[in-house]
Amino acid sequence: MRVGVIGASGYSGGELLRYLTGHPVFQLEYVAAGSNAGAEITSIHPHLTHLSGRTFEETSVTRANEMDLVFLALPHGQSASLTRGLRADLKVVDLGADFRLESASSWQRYYGGEHAGTWVYGLPELKGARDSIKGSDRIANPGCYATSIIIGAAPFVAAGAIDTEDITVVAASGTTGAGRTAKVNLLGSEVMGSLSSYKFGGVHQHTPEIEETLARATSKKDVRISFTPILAPMPRGILTTITAKTKIKDPSELNEVFNSYFEGEPFIHLLHDEMPRTSSVTGSNHVQVRIALDRHTSRWVASVAIDNLGKGAAGQALQNANLIAGLDEGLGLFAGGLGA
């Protein structure tokens, strides 16, 4: 299949190029990068030596329509206008937020501007999601924080095992989650040796995405999260802690709820003797989870580690692309994390 990546000069776009290198079916024919058009790919992504001599092309609807499948790795708000000119039968996986939300008012509140619509939400491990993804040509890839939080919480929301009206989340992300645009607060000298919260006070844009997705897993339809993101002094990775009140008294029952929901899922791993580590999933599409019961406060606690550029972006995008192309969803994805 002929494949294109639009927005390939960013971190997620570069990770897509890396994943696509050894894919047995997808042939990378179109690599576009807007303002970096004409530059050599290795001038932006020097680790992609197999692409030496190739340059970024201009973003072109005409070129995109020559492909069988296109990944959009563009800043939020830019995919909607581009997709209006794409062939109706062109398979598209959008890594941006443009088509994730169902609520137009939530889009306007958290992102601003006109709501572009809603595509199938591409988190394959959610109950019922895989069939919906396979039956669609347009997929909204989940956000990185949203992926870690939803995977950690969905089994317990679906089972009615936690109080869904007061879920508290604190999550730390590496700096690549903020994109490649130069910003003073992301300089190495500003970030190294320091932790800081940002989008403080429940204003992070992934909040409605998480609430909408978790609400679809329960008949109560009332899910509220309090989410505090933290900028961590590392390039990539997300470590998420989620907690909520529970009436369950036995920790093993919580583990059973999680295992039952994700039984047979090759990318999701419940740990028992060690804690999730971002280094263990770096460069991979894998997820590590640990579940605990805080008996002192009657609270369920989950710790989740993902690579924000892997399962949180490019890895999951490739997983979705495999599904809509009728392929084994793990093609090109089963390598483990890099470790310490």
N, C-alpha and C positions, 0 to 999 in steps of 0.2 A: 504494500500500500504506500502511496506517495503521501508524505507527511510534511507539514510546515509548522514552524514555531514563530509566532509573532510576539515581539517583546523579548527577544532572545539575549539581549545584552544585560538584563537584570539577573539577580541571584537565582530566582526560580527558573527563569529562562535558561540560564547556563546549566542548572542542574538537570533540566529536561534534556538538553543536548548531551549531557553525560550519560543519562539513562538510555537514550535512544541509540547510543553508539553500538551496543551489542544486541539490539533487538532483532530477532530473526525474521520479522515480517514488516515492520515499519521502516521505510526508506526515507531518510532525511533529505528532502530536495529543496526546501525553501526555509531560509533562516533570515528573518527580518528584524531590524532594530531601530526604526525611527531615526532619531538624531545621530545615531552611530552608523547609519547606512554608508557603505563604502570602506569602513574600517575593517581590518583583519579581525576575525573572530578571536584569534589568540592574543590580540592586543588587549582585549577585555577579559578573556578567559584563558590565561596562559597555560592552565593545566590540560586544556583540550587539544593536545598536540596532534591528535589524529585529524583535526580540522585545519591544520596548518595550510596556508595558501588560500583558504576560502574567506570571503568577505561577507559582511552583513548586507542584505538587500534592503531596499526601501519597503515600507509597509504598503502593500498594494492589494486591493480587493481582487483585481484581475488575477494576480499570481496566486492568491489564496484559493480562488475558485478553480485553479488547475489541480489542486490537491484532492486527495480522498479524505483526509482528516487534518484538522488544524488545531493547534494549542494556542490559546490567547494568554499571554503572561504580561498583561498590560496593567498600568495603574488603575485603581478603581474609577469608574465613570467613563473609561475610554472604549470598552468593548461594545457597548450598546450601539453606538453610531456605526462602528465597523461592521457589525453583524447584519445590519440592514441591507447591505449589498452582497451578502454571501448567498450562494446557491442554497435552495431549500433542502437539498439532499446532502449537503456537505456536513460531515460529522465534525462537531466542535466541542472542545472541552475548554471552558473558561476558568482560569485560575483567579480571576478577579471577583469582586463582590456583586457585580452588576445584576446578576440574575438569581442570587441566593435567597432573597427575602420574598415572602408572600405579601407582607403588609406594605402598602405604598406610604402610609404615614410613618412607619418605622424607618423606611428608606429616607424620607425627607428629614426626619429628626436626626438620624445618625450619620447620614452621608450628604444630604442636601440635593436639590434638583429633582428632576422627573424620574419616577420609578419606571425602569425599562421592561419589567415583567418578571416572570418566574420560570426557570428551567428546572428540570429534574435535579434534585439535590444528590450529589455524588459521594455519599459515604456508604460504600458497598456492604459493610458489616452490619448496618442497621437492619432490623427485621423488615422484610418486604422490599428493601431498597434495591437489591440486586436485580430483580425482575424488571423494576421500573427503569433502571439504568440500561439494561440490555435492550429494552423496547424503545429507547430514545436516541436521537441523533444530536441532541443538545444537552450538555451536562454542566451544571454549576458546581465547580470544585469547591469543597468547604474551606473555610478559613483555618489557619494553623492552630490558633488558640481554640477555636470552636471544635476542631477535630479531637484534641486531647480531652476537652471537657465533656463532650458528648459521649465519647467512648467510655470514659470513666463513669458517667452518670446514667446513661441510657438503660442498662439492665435493671437498675434499682428504681428508676422512675417507672419503667414498664411493669415492674412487679409490685408497685405500690409499697415499696420497702422503706421509703424515705419521705420526709416532708418536702414536697415539691415547691412550696410557696416561700421557702427560705433556704436556698442553696447558696453557700458561700464558697467563692473560688479565689485563690491567690495563685498566680502563675508567673514564672520567670522565663523570659525569652532571650535568645541571643540577638545580637544587633542586626543580623541579616533580615530579621523580621520587619525591620523598618524600611527596607528597600535600599537601593543603591545610590539614591540622590544624596549628594554631599550635604551634611548637616553638622554644625559645630558640636552639638551634644552627643554625636556618634563618633567623634574623633577618638582614636585610641587613647590619647592623653586624658580625655574626659571620662572615658568609660572604664579603663583598666583600674582595678582595685576599688571599684565603687558599685553599689547597687542603688537604684532609684525607682520609685513608682512613677507611672505616667498615666495619662487619661484617667485620673483619680476621681473617685466619686460616682462610679456607675455610668460613665459616658463612653466606654470603649465600644467601637462599632460592631464587634462580634456578639454583643449582648443579645440583640433581637434574633440573630441567626440561631444562637444556642437555645433561646427560649422557644422559638417556633419549632425547632427540630425536636426538642425533648417533649413539647406539648403533643406532638403527633404520636408519641409513644404511650400516652396515657389518656384515659377517658375523661380525666378531670379537666384537661385543657387549661390549667392554670399553673404555669411554671414561672417562678421568679428567681433570678440569680443576682447575687451581689458579687461583682467581678473586679478584682484589682490586679492589673498587669504590672510586672516589674521588668526593668531593663537589666539584664545580667552581663557581666564583663566576659563574654565569650562570643564567638562568631555565630554559632548555630546551636539549636536545641531548645526544647521547651520542657520545663518541669512544672507540673500542675498539681496543686493540692485542692481537693474538693471535699466539702463536709456538709452534712445536714442531719437533722434530728431523725432518729429511727426508733421503732418499738422492738426491733429484733434484739435478742439478748445473747445469741450465740454467734461468735465470729465465723464459725464454719458455715453457718447458714448464709452469710453474706457472700462467702466465696462460692457457694453452690449457686446462688442467684447469678453471679457473674459468669461462671463456667457454663451454666445452662444456656444463657443468652448467646454467648460467643463460641459455643461448641463447634469444633472443626475449623475455626478461622485461623489460617496459618500465620497471619501477621500480628495477631494479638496474643500476648503472653502474660498470664497471671503468675506473679512471683510469690514465693512463700518464705524463702530463707534469706533473701537479700532485697535491697531497696532498688527501685528503678533509678537508672543513671542515664543522663543524656549522652555520655560518651559511648554507652553500649548500643545506642541506636543511630549514632551519627553516620550519615551516608546511606541510610537504609529506609525501607518502608515499614519497619517493625514498630510495635508499640509495647512498652513494658508497663505493667500495672501491679500495684500492691494495695490490698484492701485491709482495713482494720476497723475494730469496734472500740470506740472510746467509752468505756463503761461509766467513767466518772460523770460524763455529761450526756450519756445516751445518744452519742452521735456516730454516724457512719463517716469514715474517712477513706478517701482514695488518693493515691499518689500515681501520677501518670507521666511517663517520659516518651517524647517523640522527637524526631528531627523536624524542625519547622520547614526545612526545604525538602524533606523526604515525604513521610506520611502527611505532613502538614501542607504540602504543595505539589512538587513535581512527581514524587512517587505515587501519590494518590491519583494524580492526573493521568499517569500512565496506566494505573490500575483501571480507572474508568474508561480510558481509551481502548484498552484490551477488551473490556466487556462490550462496548458498543460496536466493536469490530468483530465480535463473535469469537474471540480468542480466549485462551486460558488467561485469567486476569493476573496471574503471577508472572507472566513472561517478562523477563528482564528485571525482575524485582526481588528474587529470593536471596540475594546476597545479604549476609548479616551486617551488623554495625561494625565500625572500625575499632571500637574499644579504646582503652586508655592509651 
